[in-house]
Amino acid sequence: MTKTNIIGVYEDEDQIVEAIHQIQDKGIKIKDVFTPIPLHGVFEALKFETRLPYATFLYGVVGTSITFAFLYWTSVVSYPLKFGGKPLNSLSFIIIMFVATILIATFLTFMTFFIRQKLFPGKEVKVYDTRATDDKFIIVIDKEELSEAEAENVKTALTESGASEINEVEEEINTKG
Amino acid sequence: MDQKLVIPLKFKTVAYILMAIGVAAFIYAFASDPKRGWANLLINNYYFVALAIGATFFGALQYITQSGWSSGFVRIHQGIANFFPVLLVLMIPLLFGIYSLYHWSHHDAVAHDPILQHKEPYLNTPFFIIRFAIYFAVWIGLTQLLRKLSFKEDLEGGLRYFEKSEFYSKVYIFSLALTFSMATFDWIMSIDAHWFSTIFAIRNFAMGFQHAVVLITLVAIILNKMGYLPFLSKYHLKDFSKYIFILSIIWGYTWFSQYILIWYANIPEETIYYVPRTQGEFTPLFYTELAVNWLFPFLALMSGKVSTNKNALLIITSILLIGQYVDVYMQVTVGTLHHLNIGFIEIGGFLGFVGLFAYVLAWSLSRKPLVAKNHPLLNECMEHHGH
């Protein structure tokens, strides 16, 4: 099964944020934006939201707790070893707790991200326009639910906002997922 | 643009009342328990020295990195710099308290003490006073020079004064590294004259820098709420929050570096410093210090919504400023008074200093326009969007 997208190609990074706002003001929904370099305004303009930081925080809390539980169990409960008159349960746990928290939180965050985005080694890459990895900036709009007249509107909006080229690209979609 | 701060009458009244409380507290302290009075004078003076050093360092750092985002707030740290001359006046009485605060100034004690004899070429009263004079000469001279350059830039414009400011900021940072480290050794570390820690100055510098940024954020938000600095946006708040967040980690890092080395090495001369702090009546404060200055901002500022919310930041910054008091209190009291005593003298004395500081800062802000209009990077601050 295939799906058609309208793609606007822009030459310059200065145009892209302004263009996103112009197109959104006309009530057109932007599906995605691809740029060869990270642009700060884009993420905010597209109003993307992510709950990933909350997951990271949760992993951090879990990581700290289980690391502390492990340290406490090994050095206080299971094998208490007194040396230098120091207390068994002490602030020296902090370094290991800190490092292990970072390890657990980042590792689980990456795994969550990969699973949610269905990323895995050898995945077939969806490329709308290969030039978006070189020197062009592209805006992708889903054409499926648009009537002919609306599609024309979208194309005019893209041209007015400074697109140098407008293409239609077909995209294979996996019916399973 | 040429707007100056108009000090509200209510603010003046409150500041005068606080100062009166402070004066009363110190009179009461010196009448009833002089040693406690000296210790409190040192705590409050060092508290504000660290803040003023941190704030002026923040200003110098913005100049040498040519940071644009903070260029609308230069008057705040320049205003805080104006507290140095006041601190000099408040520190001079402390020279009469050397004998009650510092063990190394007792000649009979030094005579029987090889460690203090070894340190005597550095730790003796005349040299202490000479160094004291040098520190304040450097701090007042360079910060007033930077202030003056900024005011001249206001009138004449051009890049000339900016380049000069950048140069003197470099000079200031180098001299500050030396003078503040030695001042910290002199005033705080020498209380425990037998003990030493090589990271002590850095740890206290991190403390001052962290809380100075906290203070600048607090003042910027208050001014914004009063209707000044209308350009203060959530991107500025975000950048301030990032500063506080990372500096709280740096403070925690240096704090822990000092603690863990002494803890592991387990050498009696060194561990003696932590014994009264971790065991006995000071224990709750020891953990409060760590929790308030590191854990609290670390957790509170993690969320993007909190770190860009003015009211939330007002509360967080106020709590952090109390956190620094706990930090300085712990460093001074344990070695001088040996007992936990928080009463009218401590709270009243601190309130007095707060009132005086707020008054001096407001007075400095009301003298000159609140925005340095000819700062070459000002547009970057006005149009600031997070990066």
Interface residues (C-beta under 8 A of the other chain):
Chain A: H40 G41 P53 F57 G84 K86 S90 L91 S92 I94 I95
Chain B: F256 Y259 I260 W263 Y264 N266 M302 G304 H385 G386 H387
